Amino acid sequence: MDETSNSSRERKDTMNKKLDFSEAPPIPEKPVQPKQEPNPTTASNEEEKILDIDSTTSTKGHAISEAYKELTKAANPKNQTPSDGVKTEGSNELQNLLSKEEYTHDYGDHQEQYLFTSPFLRIEKSGGVIRIVKRGIQDGEQDRVVSHLLIENGNLVVIGEVKPLPLDERSKNNPLIKYLLKTGVIIEEAISEEDSDAAYAVIAGAAYADARAAAAGAAAAAAAAVRLKDIKVDHNVLQVLQGQYKSDKDGKKIMTLGLANCVAVTIYDPITKTGALAHFDPAQESGHMFGNMISGFNQKNYDQLQIRLVGGWSGNSERVVHYLRQQIASRGLEITSEDVLGDNISRCIVLDTANGNLTYIQAN
């Protein structure tokens, strides 16, 4: 079958055991309910090594202790010092606002708190650094950091110039956004009601507002998951890296690790016992890889296909979930079950082409 390989990040883990999966119990399917997910990780194809994702480091991670120096250098091409930027007076109001996160996500070597999310913006806090991120709306559009703020002696310091940010009416009612506008840390870029409604349709379609509540079911699934180090994998297991899809059949197994803000699609044909698994990056255009993936299945069996979506972070991955749903629906296909989005969730999965079972595995 066809295979696409365009990994944007690759990490090497070490392996020491042969692998067999024959005794790994499947996790019962739970339609449309978010679950836990780890950080993107890959295993080498060498024999006699152990799959260990405990020791991986995040590709997004950075040393907070160096943030002041590095951010000043990166965000200020004119060598402007932080004190030359906008600076707010420290206040209890600010400290209170910065202590209230919408979501927390684990990047392996550090955690990030999402202080505010909308279809247009995300405000992230990690240590003493705050990033304001302009979110992509279109399929495959990149999220982009537009401003850096530093928390310095209880004050908020803007590095570089203050830039207009897209704010709809709903966003302007948020207490943190109100404070940042009031203190001049951000300025408004008006958004039409039409554009606002269209953007919220993308996010709402991915259960934007309700995803966190659904994350409660993830704890039970994680407890039932098979531990990665307890699974014996034979050499027939296919490893799918970020940005790839792979297909196989007749009892072979397909595995992907590190579905953090990434989202996986699995397809299984019970008639031909053929399965495929794709690992989509949030900024990856969905149509090309999904089109190649589904082309390996007989259209006569479309009504029998089992299609699942797994992975993603709330406040980060709603767009890719939305467009994957569109790709599936546009071909007249239906999703069998979903386990998407959630708060501080990590997922690793194995698809068994002998029976279509999807097994969750743990990192430790």
C-alpha positions as CSV (number, residue, x, y, z in Angstrom):
1,M,0.0,0.0,0.0
2,D,0.9,3.6,-0.3
3,E,3.0,5.5,2.2
4,T,3.6,9.1,2.8
5,S,6.6,10.2,4.9
6,N,7.1,13.9,5.7
7,S,8.1,14.0,9.4
8,S,8.5,17.5,10.8
9,R,10.1,16.3,14.0
10,E,12.0,13.1,14.7
11,R,13.3,11.8,17.9
12,K,15.1,8.7,18.7
13,D,14.1,6.5,21.7
14,T,16.0,3.5,22.7
15,M,14.6,-0.1,22.5
16,N,15.8,-3.4,24.2
17,K,13.0,-5.8,23.9
18,K,11.4,-7.6,21.1
19,L,7.9,-6.8,20.6
20,D,4.7,-8.9,20.4
21,F,1.4,-7.2,21.3
22,S,-0.4,-10.5,21.2
23,E,-1.6,-10.2,24.8
24,A,-2.4,-6.5,24.8
25,P,-6.1,-6.0,25.8
26,P,-8.0,-3.5,23.6
27,I,-9.6,-0.5,25.2
28,P,-13.3,-0.3,24.7
29,E,-14.4,2.4,22.3
30,K,-15.9,5.5,23.8
31,P,-17.6,7.7,21.2
32,V,-16.6,11.3,21.2
33,Q,-14.7,11.5,24.5
34,P,-11.2,13.0,24.9
35,K,-8.4,11.1,26.4
36,Q,-4.8,11.5,27.5
37,E,-1.9,12.0,25.2
38,P,1.9,12.2,25.4
39,N,4.5,14.2,23.6
40,P,5.4,13.4,19.9
41,T,8.1,10.7,20.0
42,T,9.5,8.2,17.6
43,A,11.2,4.8,17.9
44,S,14.2,3.6,15.9
45,N,13.8,0.6,13.6
46,E,16.9,-1.1,15.0
47,E,16.4,-4.5,16.6
48,E,16.8,-5.2,20.3
49,K,16.0,-1.8,21.8
50,I,13.4,-0.5,24.3
51,L,10.7,1.9,23.4
52,D,11.1,4.5,26.2
53,I,9.3,7.8,25.8
54,D,9.9,8.9,29.4
55,S,13.2,10.5,28.6
56,T,12.1,12.5,25.5
57,T,12.4,16.2,25.4
58,S,9.9,18.5,23.8
59,T,10.8,20.1,20.5
60,K,8.9,23.1,21.6
61,G,10.7,23.3,24.9
62,H,13.1,26.2,25.8
63,A,15.0,27.2,28.8
64,I,13.0,29.7,30.8
65,S,16.1,30.8,32.6
66,E,17.5,32.1,29.3
67,A,14.2,33.5,28.1
68,Y,14.9,37.2,29.0
69,K,18.1,37.2,26.9
70,E,16.9,35.1,24.1
71,L,13.5,36.7,23.7
72,T,15.1,40.2,23.8
73,K,17.4,39.2,21.0
74,A,14.8,37.4,18.9
75,A,11.9,39.8,19.3
76,N,13.9,43.0,19.1
77,P,15.8,43.3,15.8
78,K,16.5,46.9,16.7
79,N,18.2,45.8,20.0
80,Q,15.4,47.4,22.0
81,T,15.7,46.5,25.6
82,P,12.6,45.2,27.5
83,S,12.4,48.4,29.5
84,D,11.9,50.4,26.3
85,G,8.7,48.5,25.6
86,V,5.3,48.9,27.2
87,K,5.4,48.1,30.9
88,T,2.5,47.7,33.3
89,E,2.5,48.4,37.0
90,G,2.5,45.3,39.1
91,S,-0.9,44.7,40.7
92,N,-2.9,42.1,42.5
93,E,-5.3,42.3,39.6
94,L,-2.5,41.2,37.2
95,Q,-1.3,38.4,39.5
96,N,-4.9,37.1,39.8
97,L,-5.4,37.1,36.1
98,L,-2.2,35.3,35.4
99,S,-3.1,32.5,37.9
100,K,-6.2,31.5,36.0
101,E,-5.6,29.2,33.1
102,E,-8.1,27.7,30.7
103,Y,-5.9,24.7,29.9
104,T,-2.6,23.2,31.0
105,H,-0.5,21.1,28.6
106,D,2.7,19.1,29.3
107,Y,5.5,19.5,26.8
108,G,7.7,16.9,28.5
109,D,10.4,19.3,29.8
110,H,8.0,22.0,30.9
111,Q,4.3,22.8,31.2
112,E,2.4,25.6,29.5
113,Q,-0.7,27.3,30.8
114,Y,-3.1,28.6,28.2
115,L,-4.4,31.8,29.9
116,F,-6.8,32.6,27.0
117,T,-8.0,30.9,23.8
118,S,-10.2,32.0,21.0
119,P,-10.4,31.0,17.3
120,F,-8.0,33.8,16.6
121,L,-5.6,34.0,19.6
122,R,-3.9,32.0,22.3
123,I,-2.1,33.5,25.2
124,E,0.5,31.0,26.6
125,K,2.4,31.2,29.9
126,S,5.5,29.2,30.7
127,G,7.5,30.3,33.7
128,G,8.1,34.0,33.5
129,V,7.4,34.2,29.8
130,I,4.1,34.9,28.0
131,R,3.5,34.4,24.3
132,I,0.6,35.8,22.3
133,V,-0.1,33.5,19.4
134,K,-2.2,34.3,16.4
135,R,-3.9,31.1,15.5
136,G,-4.3,29.8,12.0
137,I,-7.9,29.5,10.7
138,Q,-7.5,27.8,7.3
139,D,-6.6,24.1,6.8
140,G,-2.8,23.8,7.3
141,E,-2.3,27.4,8.4
142,Q,0.4,27.9,10.9
143,D,-0.1,29.4,14.4
144,R,2.3,32.3,14.8
145,V,3.8,34.0,17.8
146,V,3.3,37.7,17.4
147,S,4.3,39.1,20.8
148,H,6.4,38.1,23.8
149,L,5.8,39.4,27.3
150,L,8.0,39.1,30.4
151,I,6.8,39.0,34.0
152,E,9.5,41.0,35.8
153,N,9.2,41.9,39.5
154,G,5.4,41.6,39.2
155,N,5.2,43.8,36.2
156,L,4.3,42.9,32.6
157,V,6.9,44.0,30.0
158,V,6.3,43.9,26.3
159,I,9.3,43.0,24.2
160,G,9.3,45.0,21.0
161,E,6.5,46.9,19.5
162,V,2.8,46.5,20.4
163,K,1.0,44.9,17.5
164,P,-2.7,44.9,16.6
165,L,-4.4,41.6,17.5
166,P,-7.7,40.2,16.1
167,L,-10.3,40.6,18.8
168,D,-14.0,39.8,18.4
169,E,-16.7,41.0,20.8
170,R,-16.7,37.8,22.8
171,S,-12.9,38.0,23.4
172,K,-13.1,41.7,24.5
173,N,-15.3,40.6,27.4
174,N,-12.6,38.3,28.8
175,P,-11.0,39.8,32.0
176,L,-7.4,39.2,30.9
177,I,-8.0,40.8,27.5
178,K,-9.7,43.7,29.1
179,Y,-6.7,44.3,31.3
180,L,-4.2,44.0,28.5
181,L,-6.2,46.5,26.4
182,K,-6.6,48.9,29.3
183,T,-2.8,48.8,30.0
184,G,-1.8,49.2,26.3
185,V,-0.1,45.8,26.2
186,I,-2.3,44.9,23.2
187,I,-4.3,46.9,20.8
188,E,-7.4,45.8,18.9
189,E,-7.7,44.8,15.3
190,A,-11.4,44.7,14.5
191,I,-13.0,41.5,13.2
192,S,-16.2,41.5,11.3
193,E,-19.1,39.6,12.7
194,E,-19.1,37.4,9.7
195,D,-15.5,36.4,10.1
196,S,-16.0,35.9,13.8
197,D,-19.0,33.5,13.3
198,A,-17.0,31.6,10.6
199,A,-14.0,31.1,12.9
200,Y,-16.2,30.1,15.9
201,A,-17.9,27.5,13.6
202,V,-14.5,25.8,13.1
203,I,-13.8,25.8,16.8
204,A,-17.3,24.9,18.0
205,G,-17.4,22.1,15.5
206,A,-14.4,20.6,17.4
207,A,-16.2,20.9,20.8
208,Y,-14.0,24.0,21.6
209,A,-16.0,25.1,24.7
210,D,-16.9,21.6,26.0
211,A,-13.7,19.6,25.5
212,R,-12.4,20.1,29.0
213,A,-15.4,18.5,30.6
214,A,-15.0,15.5,28.4
215,A,-11.4,15.0,29.6
216,A,-12.7,13.4,32.8
217,G,-13.2,10.2,31.0
218,A,-9.5,10.1,30.0
219,A,-8.3,9.2,33.5
220,A,-10.2,5.9,33.4
221,A,-8.9,5.0,29.9
222,A,-5.3,5.9,30.9
223,A,-5.6,3.5,34.0
224,A,-6.8,0.7,31.7
225,A,-4.1,1.4,29.0
226,V,-1.4,-1.2,28.5
227,R,2.0,0.0,29.7
228,L,4.4,0.5,26.8
229,K,7.3,-1.3,28.6
230,D,5.1,-4.3,29.3
231,I,4.2,-4.8,25.6
232,K,6.3,-7.2,23.5
233,V,6.3,-6.0,19.9
234,D,7.3,-8.2,17.0
235,H,9.2,-6.8,14.1
236,N,6.0,-6.6,12.0
237,V,4.7,-3.6,13.9
238,L,4.7,-0.4,11.8
239,Q,5.8,2.8,13.5
240,V,4.0,5.9,12.2
241,L,5.9,9.2,12.7
242,Q,4.4,12.7,12.8
243,G,3.3,13.7,9.3
244,Q,3.1,10.1,8.0
245,Y,0.5,7.5,7.3
246,K,1.0,3.8,6.9
247,S,-1.2,0.8,5.9
248,D,-1.0,-2.9,6.4
249,K,-3.2,-6.0,6.6
250,D,-3.7,-9.6,7.8
251,G,-2.9,-9.2,11.5
252,K,-0.1,-6.7,11.3
253,K,-0.1,-3.9,13.8
254,I,0.3,-0.2,13.2
255,M,1.5,2.1,16.1
256,T,1.9,5.8,16.7
257,L,3.3,7.6,19.8
258,G,3.1,11.1,21.1
259,L,-0.4,12.3,20.1
260,A,-0.1,15.5,22.0
261,N,-1.4,18.4,20.0
262,C,-1.3,16.0,17.0
263,V,-4.4,14.0,15.8
264,A,-4.4,10.5,14.4
265,V,-7.0,9.0,12.0
266,T,-7.3,5.2,11.8
267,I,-9.3,3.4,9.1
268,Y,-10.1,-0.3,9.2
269,D,-11.9,-2.5,6.6
270,P,-13.2,-5.6,8.4
271,I,-13.9,-7.3,5.0
272,T,-10.3,-7.2,3.7
273,K,-8.7,-6.9,7.2
274,T,-6.8,-3.8,6.0
275,G,-5.9,-1.0,8.3
276,A,-4.3,2.4,8.0
277,L,-3.1,5.0,10.5
278,A,-2.2,8.7,9.9
279,H,-0.5,11.1,12.4
280,F,-1.5,14.7,11.5
281,D,0.4,17.7,12.8
282,P,-1.9,20.6,13.8
283,A,-0.5,22.8,11.1
284,Q,-0.6,20.1,8.4
285,E,-3.0,20.4,5.5
286,S,-5.4,17.5,5.9
287,G,-6.6,16.8,2.4
288,H,-3.5,15.4,0.7
289,M,-2.5,12.8,3.2
290,F,-6.1,11.7,4.0
291,G,-6.8,11.5,0.3
292,N,-3.8,9.2,-0.2
293,M,-4.7,7.2,2.8
294,I,-8.4,6.5,1.8
295,S,-7.4,5.7,-1.8
296,G,-6.0,2.4,-0.5
297,F,-9.5,1.2,0.4
298,N,-12.1,-0.3,-1.9
299,Q,-15.0,2.2,-2.4
300,K,-17.4,-0.8,-2.4
301,N,-16.6,-1.3,1.2
302,Y,-16.9,2.3,2.3
303,D,-20.1,1.6,4.3
304,Q,-18.2,-1.0,6.3
305,L,-15.2,1.1,7.2
306,Q,-14.4,1.8,10.9
307,I,-12.9,5.4,11.1
308,R,-11.6,6.8,14.4
309,L,-10.1,10.2,15.4
310,V,-7.7,10.2,18.4
311,G,-5.6,13.0,19.9
312,G,-5.3,16.8,20.1
313,W,-5.2,19.5,22.8
314,S,-8.0,21.9,23.7
315,G,-7.0,25.4,22.7
316,N,-4.6,24.1,20.1
317,S,-5.9,21.4,17.9
318,E,-9.5,22.3,17.1
319,R,-8.7,23.3,13.6
320,V,-7.1,20.0,12.5
321,V,-10.0,18.1,14.1
322,H,-12.5,20.3,12.2
323,Y,-10.9,19.8,8.8
324,L,-10.3,16.1,9.3
325,R,-14.1,15.7,10.0
326,Q,-14.7,17.7,6.8
327,Q,-12.4,15.4,4.7
328,I,-14.2,12.3,6.1
329,A,-17.7,13.7,5.5
330,S,-17.0,15.0,2.0
331,R,-16.4,11.4,0.9
332,G,-19.7,10.2,2.3
333,L,-17.9,8.4,5.2
334,E,-18.9,8.4,8.8
335,I,-16.8,8.5,11.9
336,T,-17.1,5.4,14.1
337,S,-15.8,7.0,17.3
338,E,-13.7,10.0,18.5
339,D,-11.4,10.6,21.4
340,V,-10.2,14.2,20.7
341,L,-9.0,17.3,22.6
342,G,-8.8,17.7,26.3
343,D,-6.6,19.2,29.0
344,N,-3.1,18.0,29.6
345,I,-3.7,14.8,27.8
346,S,-1.3,12.3,26.1
347,R,-2.1,9.4,23.9
348,C,-0.3,6.5,22.2
349,I,-2.2,3.9,20.1
350,V,-1.9,0.6,18.3
351,L,-4.2,-0.6,15.5
352,D,-4.5,-4.3,15.1
353,T,-5.5,-5.3,11.5
354,A,-6.5,-8.8,12.6
355,N,-9.7,-7.4,14.2
356,G,-9.7,-3.6,14.0
357,N,-9.1,-3.2,17.8
358,L,-7.5,0.0,18.9
359,T,-5.3,-0.3,22.0
360,Y,-4.1,2.6,24.1
361,I,-0.6,2.3,25.5
362,Q,1.1,4.2,28.3
363,A,4.5,5.9,28.3
364,N,5.6,4.5,31.7
